[in-house]
Amino acid sequence: MVIDNKKRLAVFCSGTGSNFRALFYAIIERGLQAEIVLCLSNRSQCGAIEFAKEQKMETIHLSEKQFDSSGNYAGAMLKALQDHRIDFVLLCGYLRKVPDAVVAAYPERIVNIHPALLPQFGGEGMYGINVHRAVIDSGETVSGATVHMVNEEYDKGRIVMRRKVPVLKSDTPEILAARVLECEHTLYPDALEKLLDEHP
Ligand code: GRF
């Protein structure tokens, strides 16, 4: 009898989903005991949703606007995770706050990647190009990316793994963003592998 011990993963995305793709292929190439079974997005169409559909993966469009109360919105998100028997949620460029009720129901089970070295350059408003602009403006010579657990506060959960990249004198926020994103594509799979080792 073959026992399938694979962790069931959901990705939450709002955009391109390049980290989602990197995770998807790394799971296959590294033979990780995990499978992405659900792609949830607050947008009905985006690169991530397209990729999930190409892979014949289940997709869900879930936006606060579809609900008359934040409680019902959180309830629908919880139900989606429970219906799909999700073990871990991986946020991949998800530009919405995960409702507190969902975070409370999945303690140490929701993971995010942030394009800077937390605890610096995190918090509300610190997303996308804003982060890289702030790093360059501060004169830092090193930036990087951080994979961390999600708790009720923006970018404040336990750090799982960080990786550094240099900030060059000639960098624009866009050039730095591209260097950090490339680093994210190996950091996120490495961090996932670590989490899977911690939860055999
Ligand atoms: C990444 O820079 C990540 O750190 C941040 O959002 C961006 C997502 O990019 N949370 P992508 O959608 O995975 O390409």
Boltz pocket constraint, residues with backbone or C-beta under 6 A from the ligand:
constraints:
  - pocket:
      binder: B
      contacts: [[A, 13], [A, 14], [A, 15], [A, 16], [A, 17], [A, 18], [A, 19], [A, 20], [A, 91], [A, 92], [A, 93], [A, 94], [A, 113], [A, 114], [A, 115], [A, 128], [A, 181], [A, 184]]
      max_distance: 6.0
